Amino acid sequence: MRRHVTAYGFLSLALVVFAIFSWWPIVRGVVLSFQQVNFVTSPDWVGWENFERLFADPLFGVAWRNTLYFTLLALVLGFGVPFLTAVVLNELRHAKGYFRLLVYLPVMLPPVVTALLWKWFYDPGPGLFNSVLRGLNLPTLQWLDSASTSMISLVLVITWANMGSATLIYLAALQTIPGELYEAADLDGAGIVKKVWHVTIPQTKFVILMLLLLQVVATMQIFTEPFIMTGGGPEESTVTVLLLLYRYAFYYNDFGTASALSLILFAVLGVFSFLYLKITRKADA
Amino acid sequence: MRTLTRGTGATYWVVLAGTLVLFTAAFLLPLVWVLLGAFKPPAELAQQPPTILPRTWEPGAYVDAWNYMELGKFFVNTLVVAIGAWAVQMAVIVPAAYALSKLRPIFGNVIMGLMLATLMLPSTAVLVPVYLTLTDLDLLNNPAGIWLPAAANALNVYLLKRFFDQIPEELLEAARIDGANTWTTLVRIVLPISRPILAVVSIFAVVAAWKDFIWPLLVFPDPAKQTLSVALQRFAPDTPINLLLAGLVLASLPMVALFLAFQRHILAGLTAGGVKG
């Protein structure tokens, strides 16, 4: 009995903090989705009205399309690039520390700093990228200023800023692959591509899958970069779900509709999060 | 150890050289470009093609940026937010993980499960309700508005608990026989053994708080209370470009310094401590 009392004494702070800032907000978020909230009178129940308002908003479809497009681009780049980088780095026996240091350096920069830096690089006039393109006599791009390249420009920033973690996690996974497997593949006369396909990828598939899910969950919540670099433009081409949520909550003060949007986002991401937890816990056991 | 290729001969050296050039160009040059850019006067920054090295060196930009944006104030604010977030999180999760791991109270598993369940929730899904709760509790413009929600970190509770689980029971038993109570056992036995995991969790807690943008943006409407990230995006539209660049460099320095100092811990923690980055 005393043991339980002591234990709950140690747990008490955490229970209070989780209750107020984690568990209760989850419940409250669901409740808010069906309410009209203003700070003057008590909230009114409005049924599905918030959801209907969302579905009637043309930006709702735009935001989801943009977010899915962004997630897809981020998967191709942000997922393929770190894996290939790790495969190459794993072969190199020199300058190991230098490579690791460099690839992880951007991860340490505050995202606001990265976003503002890249906004400067992307400047179609004297910006770094167009200056390099001009120097090479190549056509310049409008980068963030054109609806056709704005999203890919954001994906480049995010990939640059975040690939360090994924690369190093892959690298650690690659180092656990038993060397005999490659020796056996050599005896079978397999080339590099075959060896990557038949040895490297199957041996690291758990880590690959885990990072894939984690990345989908993270990229679908993209906010800071579009908020700072484009504000959703040009022509709403970079309005993401979270940017729309922010507008509903903090421009229109419509917390009910913003919560309804959270709930939809949660339902979509919940599937990925659930899979992620299932996989990691299985690996843990 | 055997890897994909044998790594000998000309091909190896070509790939190595190519990777060195590519990495330096991709990750180091942009940062050097900014570092140098801040030394150039605005007119030089606007010119095409750009100068590589500043034609006129204006090291004063760093000082001017510091004064113009009052960076000192925002540095202190960010430091208070980050250190406080770390301290509060430690005070909340260390005893909790210890209780769940070693004291094993009734319903302990249910509590751990409820905590882990919050991980399934994308952090932004509770943006609005947490914001409203902070408003109700009058925690806007108060660093506690960042500290407390950040302390509810289920992943770190789990990581600590998993580490504590590996500490042999006999060790705690021995301490108990020597007359140590539960609290002394935690402080004298468990914490010293757990230094590696505590270092990892601590560094990541500080880094996460320093990097955060959306929460400080919501919690600090008062410009005087803002963190560096929020202040920089507020100043960005109407600050001379050379001063802004200098400000960005200055705001990054503490994190870069932290990285260089704790590189080994950080890189090890990445793989040991789960993958939430």
Chai-1 contact restraints between the chains, C-beta under 6 A:
chainA,res_idxA,chainB,res_idxB,connection_type,confidence,min_distance_angstrom,max_distance_angstrom,comment,restraint_id
A,H4,B,P105,contact,1.0,0.0,6.0,A-B,restraint_1
A,H4,B,I106,contact,1.0,0.0,6.0,A-B,restraint_2
A,T6,B,T182,contact,1.0,0.0,6.0,A-B,restraint_3
A,A7,B,A99,contact,1.0,0.0,6.0,A-B,restraint_4
A,A7,B,L103,contact,1.0,0.0,6.0,A-B,restraint_5
A,A7,B,P105,contact,1.0,0.0,6.0,A-B,restraint_6
A,Y8,B,P105,contact,1.0,0.0,6.0,A-B,restraint_7
A,F10,B,P95,contact,1.0,0.0,6.0,A-B,restraint_8
A,F10,B,Y98,contact,1.0,0.0,6.0,A-B,restraint_9
A,F10,B,A99,contact,1.0,0.0,6.0,A-B,restraint_10
A,L11,B,A96,contact,1.0,0.0,6.0,A-B,restraint_11
A,L11,B,A99,contact,1.0,0.0,6.0,A-B,restraint_12
A,L13,B,V92,contact,1.0,0.0,6.0,A-B,restraint_13
A,A14,B,V92,contact,1.0,0.0,6.0,A-B,restraint_14
A,A14,B,A96,contact,1.0,0.0,6.0,A-B,restraint_15
A,V17,B,V92,contact,1.0,0.0,6.0,A-B,restraint_16
A,V17,B,L148,contact,1.0,0.0,6.0,A-B,restraint_17
A,V17,B,A151,contact,1.0,0.0,6.0,A-B,restraint_18
A,V17,B,A152,contact,1.0,0.0,6.0,A-B,restraint_19
A,F18,B,A152,contact,1.0,0.0,6.0,A-B,restraint_20
A,F21,B,L148,contact,1.0,0.0,6.0,A-B,restraint_21
A,F21,B,P149,contact,1.0,0.0,6.0,A-B,restraint_22
A,F21,B,A152,contact,1.0,0.0,6.0,A-B,restraint_23
A,S22,B,T118,contact,1.0,0.0,6.0,A-B,restraint_24
A,S22,B,A152,contact,1.0,0.0,6.0,A-B,restraint_25
A,P25,B,V126,contact,1.0,0.0,6.0,A-B,restraint_26
A,P25,B,P129,contact,1.0,0.0,6.0,A-B,restraint_27
A,P25,B,V130,contact,1.0,0.0,6.0,A-B,restraint_28
A,P25,B,T133,contact,1.0,0.0,6.0,A-B,restraint_29
A,R28,B,P129,contact,1.0,0.0,6.0,A-B,restraint_30
A,G29,B,V126,contact,1.0,0.0,6.0,A-B,restraint_31
A,G29,B,P129,contact,1.0,0.0,6.0,A-B,restraint_32
A,N90,B,T3,contact,1.0,0.0,6.0,A-B,restraint_33
A,E91,B,T3,contact,1.0,0.0,6.0,A-B,restraint_34
A,E91,B,L4,contact,1.0,0.0,6.0,A-B,restraint_35
A,E91,B,T5,contact,1.0,0.0,6.0,A-B,restraint_36
A,E91,B,G7,contact,1.0,0.0,6.0,A-B,restraint_37
A,L92,B,L16,contact,1.0,0.0,6.0,A-B,restraint_38
A,H94,B,L16,contact,1.0,0.0,6.0,A-B,restraint_39
A,F99,B,F23,contact,1.0,0.0,6.0,A-B,restraint_40
A,L102,B,F23,contact,1.0,0.0,6.0,A-B,restraint_41
A,L102,B,F27,contact,1.0,0.0,6.0,A-B,restraint_42
A,L102,B,L28,contact,1.0,0.0,6.0,A-B,restraint_43
A,L105,B,F27,contact,1.0,0.0,6.0,A-B,restraint_44
A,M108,B,M255,contact,1.0,0.0,6.0,A-B,restraint_45
A,M108,B,V256,contact,1.0,0.0,6.0,A-B,restraint_46
A,M108,B,F259,contact,1.0,0.0,6.0,A-B,restraint_47
A,L109,B,S252,contact,1.0,0.0,6.0,A-B,restraint_48
A,P110,B,K211,contact,1.0,0.0,6.0,A-B,restraint_49
A,P110,B,S229,contact,1.0,0.0,6.0,A-B,restraint_50
A,P111,B,F213,contact,1.0,0.0,6.0,A-B,restraint_51
A,V112,B,F213,contact,1.0,0.0,6.0,A-B,restraint_52
A,V112,B,S229,contact,1.0,0.0,6.0,A-B,restraint_53
A,V112,B,L232,contact,1.0,0.0,6.0,A-B,restraint_54
A,V112,B,Q233,contact,1.0,0.0,6.0,A-B,restraint_55
A,V113,B,L248,contact,1.0,0.0,6.0,A-B,restraint_56
A,V113,B,A251,contact,1.0,0.0,6.0,A-B,restraint_57
A,V113,B,S252,contact,1.0,0.0,6.0,A-B,restraint_58
A,L116,B,A236,contact,1.0,0.0,6.0,A-B,restraint_59
A,L116,B,L248,contact,1.0,0.0,6.0,A-B,restraint_60
A,L117,B,V34,contact,1.0,0.0,6.0,A-B,restraint_61
A,L117,B,L248,contact,1.0,0.0,6.0,A-B,restraint_62
A,P126,B,A46,contact,1.0,0.0,6.0,A-B,restraint_63
A,P126,B,Q48,contact,1.0,0.0,6.0,A-B,restraint_64
A,P126,B,P50,contact,1.0,0.0,6.0,A-B,restraint_65
A,L128,B,W33,contact,1.0,0.0,6.0,A-B,restraint_66
A,S131,B,P49,contact,1.0,0.0,6.0,A-B,restraint_67
A,S131,B,P50,contact,1.0,0.0,6.0,A-B,restraint_68
A,S165,B,L270,contact,1.0,0.0,6.0,A-B,restraint_69
A,S165,B,G277,contact,1.0,0.0,6.0,A-B,restraint_70
A,L168,B,L270,contact,1.0,0.0,6.0,A-B,restraint_71
A,I169,B,T271,contact,1.0,0.0,6.0,A-B,restraint_72
A,I169,B,V275,contact,1.0,0.0,6.0,A-B,restraint_73
A,A172,B,T271,contact,1.0,0.0,6.0,A-B,restraint_74
A,G179,B,M1,contact,1.0,0.0,6.0,A-B,restraint_75
A,G179,B,R2,contact,1.0,0.0,6.0,A-B,restraint_76
A,Y182,B,R2,contact,1.0,0.0,6.0,A-B,restraint_77
A,E183,B,R2,contact,1.0,0.0,6.0,A-B,restraint_78
A,K195,B,L4,contact,1.0,0.0,6.0,A-B,restraint_79
A,V217,B,P122,contact,1.0,0.0,6.0,A-B,restraint_80
A,Q221,B,P122,contact,1.0,0.0,6.0,A-B,restraint_81
A,Q221,B,T124,contact,1.0,0.0,6.0,A-B,restraint_82
A,F223,B,I214,contact,1.0,0.0,6.0,A-B,restraint_83
A,T224,B,F213,contact,1.0,0.0,6.0,A-B,restraint_84
A,I228,B,Q233,contact,1.0,0.0,6.0,A-B,restraint_85
A,L242,B,T124,contact,1.0,0.0,6.0,A-B,restraint_86
A,A249,B,V128,contact,1.0,0.0,6.0,A-B,restraint_87
A,F255,B,V128,contact,1.0,0.0,6.0,A-B,restraint_88
A,A258,B,V128,contact,1.0,0.0,6.0,A-B,restraint_89
A,S259,B,V128,contact,1.0,0.0,6.0,A-B,restraint_90
A,S262,B,A125,contact,1.0,0.0,6.0,A-B,restraint_91
A,F266,B,A125,contact,1.0,0.0,6.0,A-B,restraint_92
A,L269,B,P122,contact,1.0,0.0,6.0,A-B,restraint_93
A,S273,B,M120,contact,1.0,0.0,6.0,A-B,restraint_94
A,F274,B,M120,contact,1.0,0.0,6.0,A-B,restraint_95
A,L277,B,M120,contact,1.0,0.0,6.0,A-B,restraint_96
